[in-house]
Amino acid sequence: MSRGNEDAPNKHQLSVDLVLEILSQYQRREILRFCRDAPTNTFPMHQVITHLRDIEAELNDEEPGTDHLQSVLMHVHGPKLDTVGLVEYDIGEQYIEYFPNDQIETALEHIDRMEDDW
């Protein structure tokens, strides 16, 4: 399950283009914000899905279905984040493990500040 010390930042270097691609989609940013701010690096998928549902409800004034968000997490965002080494997820066990990456977290902090200013 684990790729090493879960508190150690992921030192895998990502290209600028890949960092921007990962963070270009707001749902992925929200998944990464949730992971970054969670008290541990491993948590049940339903917590991430609930976070996404709350964000979607806030943005769109309607709450999307849990099945839809679970499908998007497992088939779109999860594989993308897993491929670049930011998360490992287990569909059967319904958990996600987050591997912090300095490049992603720095870029996400810049985006957070930009969104606060707008």
Secondary structure, DSSP 8 states (H G I E B T S, - for coil): ---S-TTS-B-----HHHHHHHHTSHHHHHHHHHHHHSSSSEEEHHHHHHHHHHHHHHHHSS---HHHHHHHIIIIIHHHHHHTTSEEEETTTTEEEE--BHHHHHHHHHHHHHHHH-
